[in-house]
Amino acid sequence: MAAVAGVQGDKQKYRINPQIKVYSLTDVGFQQSRNGNFRLEQPISGNSPYEESYKLKIKIMKDLKNLSMDTTDDSGMHVINIFKLKDNQEVIKQYNYAIQNLIERQILAAV
């Protein structure tokens, strides 16, 4: 965990917005674990919203200061670089939309 994080292949890095509110996390789909950390797993499919192909995974520590970010395959087990995929325009478009939504909701801030 670090104060600044990004997904593999993305040159842009992010930090937790200082204005973050816990209820904002649950509003966008973060689940709170037993130890108090927050985890989001959001599908970022290329062609169909009903077919998972990749996931954006974000974990925010309970102190609301440290985070980790990854993009994974549909199983969620293998970290992948979506920027190196063949025909990746739709996947990257959905990834950017998901990140922009978190920025607008004052959860993340670009560094």
SEVO-163889 format. One record per residue (C-alpha): residue number from 1; residue in three letters; y, x, z. Coordinates in Angstrom, 3 decimals, decimal comma. Layout:
> i; aa; c2; c1; c3
> NUM; ALA; Y; X; Z;
...
// end
This chain:
> i; aa; c2; c1; c3
> 1; MET; 0,000; 0,000; 0,000;
> 2; ALA; 3,481; 1,160; -0,817;
> 3; ALA; 7,059; -0,100; -0,742;
> 4; VAL; 7,186; 0,185; -4,562;
> 5; ALA; 4,310; -0,808; -6,867;
> 6; GLY; 3,486; -1,699; -10,438;
> 7; VAL; 0,497; -2,497; -12,606;
> 8; GLN; -1,276; 0,137; -14,652;
> 9; GLY; 0,543; 0,731; -17,938;
> 10; ASP; 3,787; -1,055; -16,985;
> 11; LYS; 6,759; 1,296; -16,745;
> 12; GLN; 8,663; -1,224; -14,595;
> 13; LYS; 8,067; -0,982; -10,838;
> 14; TYR; 8,705; -3,652; -8,223;
> 15; ARG; 9,404; -3,922; -4,529;
> 16; ILE; 9,459; -6,863; -2,172;
> 17; ASN; 12,781; -8,675; -2,267;
> 18; PRO; 14,612; -8,245; 1,076;
> 19; GLN; 15,459; -11,981; 0,939;
> 20; ILE; 11,757; -12,984; 0,900;
> 21; LYS; 10,659; -16,018; 2,910;
> 22; VAL; 7,058; -16,674; 3,961;
> 23; TYR; 7,177; -20,261; 2,696;
> 24; SER; 8,166; -18,947; -0,754;
> 25; LEU; 4,899; -17,028; -0,868;
> 26; THR; 2,798; -20,116; -0,236;
> 27; ASP; 4,905; -22,152; -2,677;
> 28; VAL; 3,875; -19,894; -5,586;
> 29; GLY; 0,202; -19,688; -4,615;
> 30; PHE; -0,198; -16,789; -2,211;
> 31; GLN; -3,021; -17,268; 0,285;
> 32; GLN; -2,744; -15,842; 3,784;
> 33; SER; -5,737; -13,867; 5,066;
> 34; ARG; -7,079; -13,882; 8,622;
> 35; ASN; -5,239; -10,646; 9,356;
> 36; GLY; -1,915; -12,060; 8,102;
> 37; ASN; -1,609; -10,409; 4,683;
> 38; PHE; -0,783; -12,442; 1,578;
> 39; ARG; -2,808; -12,336; -1,651;
> 40; LEU; -2,125; -13,862; -5,071;
> 41; GLU; -4,668; -14,004; -7,901;
> 42; GLN; -3,128; -15,555; -10,991;
> 43; PRO; -4,910; -15,860; -14,337;
> 44; ILE; -3,107; -14,358; -17,326;
> 45; SER; -5,145; -15,531; -20,282;
> 46; GLY; -4,410; -14,583; -23,848;
> 47; ASN; -5,302; -17,688; -25,809;
> 48; SER; -6,217; -20,629; -23,615;
> 49; PRO; -4,880; -21,630; -20,200;
> 50; TYR; -8,359; -23,010; -19,446;
> 51; GLU; -10,196; -19,749; -20,122;
> 52; GLU; -9,651; -16,904; -17,694;
> 53; SER; -9,640; -13,509; -19,312;
> 54; TYR; -7,488; -11,377; -17,011;
> 55; LYS; -5,902; -11,693; -13,570;
> 56; LEU; -2,708; -10,517; -11,959;
> 57; LYS; -3,481; -9,580; -8,363;
> 58; ILE; -0,721; -8,968; -5,842;
> 59; LYS; -1,176; -8,224; -2,165;
> 60; ILE; 1,746; -8,266; 0,257;
> 61; MET; 1,247; -6,913; 3,764;
> 62; LYS; 2,099; -9,110; 6,724;
> 63; ASP; 5,111; -6,906; 7,535;
> 64; LEU; 6,598; -8,083; 4,167;
> 65; LYS; 7,516; -4,483; 3,341;
> 66; ASN; 4,503; -3,076; 1,431;
> 67; LEU; 2,612; -4,356; -1,597;
> 68; SER; 0,024; -3,526; -4,215;
> 69; MET; -0,271; -4,875; -7,768;
> 70; ASP; -3,110; -4,772; -10,302;
> 71; THR; -4,269; -6,444; -13,479;
> 72; THR; -8,017; -6,960; -13,608;
> 73; ASP; -10,735; -8,366; -15,814;
> 74; ASP; -11,853; -11,974; -15,283;
> 75; SER; -14,231; -10,958; -12,463;
> 76; GLY; -11,328; -9,424; -10,544;
> 77; MET; -13,400; -6,320; -9,871;
> 78; HIS; -12,197; -3,871; -12,538;
> 79; VAL; -8,584; -2,751; -12,873;
> 80; ILE; -7,475; -2,710; -16,511;
> 81; ASN; -4,402; -1,719; -18,466;
> 82; ILE; -3,377; -4,886; -20,338;
> 83; PHE; -0,822; -2,872; -22,301;
> 84; LYS; -3,614; -0,977; -24,102;
> 85; LEU; -5,588; -4,087; -25,130;
> 86; LYS; -5,974; -4,988; -28,773;
> 87; ASP; -3,967; -8,166; -29,620;
> 88; ASN; -2,287; -8,080; -26,203;
> 89; GLN; 0,977; -9,900; -27,017;
> 90; GLU; -0,014; -13,227; -25,402;
> 91; VAL; -1,456; -11,558; -22,306;
> 92; ILE; 1,682; -9,461; -21,827;
> 93; LYS; 3,862; -12,516; -22,421;
> 94; GLN; 2,054; -14,415; -19,643;
> 95; TYR; 2,159; -11,365; -17,353;
> 96; ASN; 5,941; -11,081; -17,852;
> 97; TYR; 6,341; -14,826; -17,241;
> 98; ALA; 4,414; -14,558; -13,946;
> 99; ILE; 6,479; -11,564; -12,808;
> 100; GLN; 9,758; -13,236; -13,827;
> 101; ASN; 8,792; -16,302; -11,780;
> 102; LEU; 8,234; -14,097; -8,701;
> 103; ILE; 11,609; -12,417; -9,259;
> 104; GLU; 13,406; -15,759; -9,625;
> 105; ARG; 11,761; -17,022; -6,421;
> 106; GLN; 13,070; -13,916; -4,600;
> 107; ILE; 9,604; -12,560; -3,855;
> 108; LEU; 9,800; -9,419; -6,012;
> 109; ALA; 12,711; -7,293; -7,168;
> 110; ALA; 12,692; -4,795; -10,022;
> 111; VAL; 13,334; -1,186; -9,043;
// end
